[in-house]
Amino acid sequence: MRFNLMLPIFRKDLRDAIRDARVLVAVIVPLGLGILYGQIFSDEAPTLEVDIAYTAAGQTQLLDTLQTAAGPAVKLNFSAYDDEAAVREHVADEDADLGLVIPAGFDEAVAEGSSPPLTVIRAQTSSDADLITAILDGALRTMAGQQPPATIQQEIIDEPPSAAQAIVEELGLRRYFVVAVAVMLVAMIGMLAVPVILAEEAEKKTLDALVMAVSYSDVIVAKALVGLVYVVISVGLLLGLTGVAPEQPALFIGALLTLSLALIGFGLLLGGVFKNANQLNTWSGFILLPVIAPAFIAGLPMPDVVELLLKLLPTSQAVQLMINGLSGRAYYSDTWLGFVVILAWTALAYLLLLRTLQRREA
Amino acid sequence: MTASATPMVAVEQLAKHYGSVRAVDGISFSVAAGEVFGLLGHNGAGKTTTIRMLTGRTRPTAGQATVAGYDIVSERDKIKPLINLVFEDQNLYERLSGRETLHFFADLYQAPRSRADDLLELVGLTEAADRKVKTYSTGMKQRLLVARALINEPRVLFLDEPTRGLDPSSARDLRDLVKNLSAQGTTIVLTTHYMEEADELCDRVAFLSQGKIVALDTPRELKLRYGQRSATVLLDDRSEHTVRLDDPADADRLAAWMRDGRVLTIHSQEGTLEDVFIALAGRPL
């Protein structure tokens, strides 16, 4: 293999292949799907927002303490006004869910235990106001330096969520689907776009013209490089457009690239099996389904047998590694096992490819 | 021109078998530098397989061959920069322009890109150079194939049915180009179905049948050996007759016409390569 001879093929394919509608679709469809999921599942946003109008005669820690007590699931939007009348007016106009009138020296009075007045202005029936009023008591106790009167122990009688469900819940649907779509992109490029490029070369017999100058191996490596670059560009675009950044980039990129190598290897094998690019395009659905499906079911509870089978598949392992890489947490253990499984598939793909090339040259 | 002591192509008992099918069955020949050598035969006779082996795209089952002094199996990589091929199929990148095509292959052969422009002019494609190949006519594509095959200034140029599907004018241009290349010292091995073309271009031709060479010589020698010598005679009653000069009865008939003063014109005809082919293969191409 000579890099200086592969480079022209790589450059030509990089520019020319994307002009092929089949290749373009293989890249754009998953990319579009990823962006769509990113828009639909904006799961990083809090589940509840409450608007609070307030007036305070001086500095107070009450607002921060209230937000802390409410927790991350509730976002409190505070708006300051000059006097009580203005607060009352905004609550009455339903511009705010709740109003607070905080007197001067409030924080000091709470700390001294002199029970200062705190006026809460609210509508007759407002669940948001009910919630904040309930939280307010705990916040004031914290400001007064009091221990809670009792430690609440919750007993959950439902079946606990599976590890997979917990992962989806903690990771959020948006980030989970970004991983799944990234794997889909790798599969579409590796096992559809790249083999289409190779099959078209064989079908149009331009491959014969290429091997007059270079070896089959040079051609194959150049096509694999094109696939890798397409993966890097398109997954980069996916992450950029969805605003998702991996917490552990090395792990995420490592899993992505090893999976790409494996799937591009199998894709190049497919490119040699089918007689023409259209035939390959027609059958690609059947080929891609078992490759892509594991990426979309990683968060679902599965029977043990299926779980075991999934552990043997490169896409399942890559999804697990990429979830770990994206979240920065070890949701799935056995990182090395994941890489071993993917690399084993990669080795198998390229051994078969080498054998095919040797047969072709004979 | 005849084969010299240092052939550019030397083939010795070359064979290619696909299972029980003997596509090429122990052929031997040599081609001298600057010679135009024709491989003729029916479809399936083994012409294209021979070219595939000589251009390093198929390994032979048996036998040996060298091209430009290098073994076609063990020194295949050394041969590649020295040869090129005009394919039978118009295997071009349809989404590239003519200029992009030649630039790409110039890069592959590590030839200067400026050569692309020279070749586009040589084959008359300068004006269409920046159009996509898919918009080219068959003749234009064929000319681009020829330009592509010349990008690395090959010492041995293989042409597989180079004028198939071309209009007479384009075919004539291509034949002139082949003659010029040969005159400049390029060794040419071509396959063709057109016997007139082989007769015009080739210094020597080999007839292949069922993977074997059944005759190999200069077109003139082959025509003399296998062709039928004849004459077309126009008599005073305006009737036209063809007489075979090797046939004693026909010769007597001609002598009688001459004696009686009935002959207005007489045109001798030597055999054609088509006759040779029919004589060797039993049926026309």
Interface residues (C-beta under 8 A of the other chain):
Chain A: N4 L5 L7 P8 I9 R11 K12 D16 R19 D20 K204 K205 T206 D208 A209 L210 V211 M212 A213 V214 S215 E361 A362
Chain B: T55 G56 R57 T58 R59 D77 K80 P81 I83 N84 L85 F87 D89 N91 L92 Y93 E94 R95 L96 F104 F105 D107 L108 Y109 Q110 R148 N152
